[in-house]
Amino acid sequence: MNYINEVVKRLEKNEINMEKCTEDDLAILNSILKKGELPKAYIQFMKVMGNGTKGKFMRGDSCFMNEIKDLRQGAIELLEENNSKNTITDNDFIFWMSQGCMFCFFKINEGDNPPVYFYNENRKDDKFTKITNSFTDFLIARLEMKKDLFKEVY
């Protein structure tokens, strides 16, 4: 199953070039994991545009190969700086960060297209929030620049 087909079609329609990951890049991704395997939807995303896009899609977001290796440590440091009660486990894969004050992750044991969770240091309740039911939903929301993306999903 191609989980990101809709995203790719929309980017192509808008003439947004996507830079693929190399096989070496994919090996680096797998080496970041402490255990388990990355979800298929995420691997498909990285294979198609893991080295970035030319255009507005995810511009300024830390989510591509040039920064992916640092995101886990950045998230841990952010939680420590904020005296958060939350912790990052070996099951959590940090795939997105913005401005050093917020990040998104998925749990590698929650399927091929897992839900996405969010942390923002400006939240008063200091909790991880589920913001989409799948990684694909996250990509589509970013593509559509949905302002309510970073709100809790019930």
N, C-alpha and C positions, 0 to 999 in steps of 0.2 A: 504494500500500500504506500502511495506517495502522500505523505501528510502535508507537505508544504506546496503542493501543486498550485493551489489557489493563490498563494502569496507570490510565487514565481510568475504566474500568468499576469497578475496585476503589475508587478514591477516591470516585466517585459512590455506590457501595454503602455506604461509610462516612460518607456525607454530608459530605465534605470539599469545600468550595467552592474553585474554582480561578479565579484572576484572569488573564484573557487579556492578551496583548501587543497593542498598537495597531500600525497600519501604520508609524507613526513609530518605535516601538520596534524593529520588525524592520529598518528602515533603519539604525538605530544599530548593531544587531548586525552587519549586513553591513559597516558602515564600520570595525568593529574588525579585520576580516580584512586581512591584508597582501596576500593573493592567494587565488584559488580561491573555492569556495562552501561554505557550511555544510551538513553532512549533513541529509538529509530528516528523519531521526528527531529530531534536535535542533530543527530548525525547527518540527516538529509539537509538540514539548514546549513550546517557547516560545509558540507560537500559543495553546495551551490554558491554560497556567499560568505564563507567563513573568513575570507580575507577582505571583507568590506564591500560596500556598494558605492557607486558614484551617483550621488543625488541626495535627497533629503532622508531617505529611509535609514533610520537608526544613526543618523549623523550626530556625532557628539556622545553617543552611548558607548560605554566600554563593554563590548560584547564580541569583538572579533579577535582573531588569532594574535594580533599584535599586543593584546592586553589580557587575554584569557587566563594566562598562567598566574597573574597577580590578583585575580578577583577574590579567590578564596581567602587569601591572607588579608586583603583589604577589608573583606566583610568581617573577619574575626577581629581585626583591629578596631573597626567601627563599633562593634558590639562592646568591646572592652572600654573604649573611650567614653561610651555612654553608660557604663555600668549596667548594661543590659543583663537581664536574667536569662536571655536566650543564648543558645549555643548552636554552633554548626557541627553536625555529625558527619561521619564518613558516608552516610546515605544522602547527604545534601550536596548538590552541585550548583555552585554559584556561576551563573552564565551571563549576568547583566549587572552593571553598576552605573550610577550616574552621579557625577559631582562629588563622589566620595561620601555622600550622606544617605544613600539609599541603594538597595540591591534586590535582585530577584534570584530565585533558585527553584529547582525542582528536586524531588526525591527520586533517586534512581530506581527505587523499587516500586514505583507507582505506574508502571506500564510504558508502552511505546510512545505515548503522547501525553505525558503526565501533567497534572495541574501545576500552576505556577504560584509561588508564594513570594511575598514582598515584605521588606523591612525599610522603614524610614525613621531616621533619628529624630524627626520632628513630631512623631506620634506620641501622645501623652500616655497611651496605654502599654507601650513597650511590648508589642507582640508581633509575631509573624502573621501575616494576613494572606489568605488564599484570594488571589485576584482574578484568576481565570481557571476554567476547568480543564484546559489543555495548553500545551506549548504552542500549538497552532493558533489557538484563540489569542494568545499573547502577541504573536507576530501580526495577526490581522489587526488587532487593536492598535499596535504601534504603527502599522501601515496607514490606518485610518486616522491616526493622531487623536484617538479618543481621550478626551479629558478626564473621563471617569475611570480609566483603566486601573488606577492605583487605589481603587476603593474595594472594599471587601465583597466577595461573592458568597451568596448564601445558598 
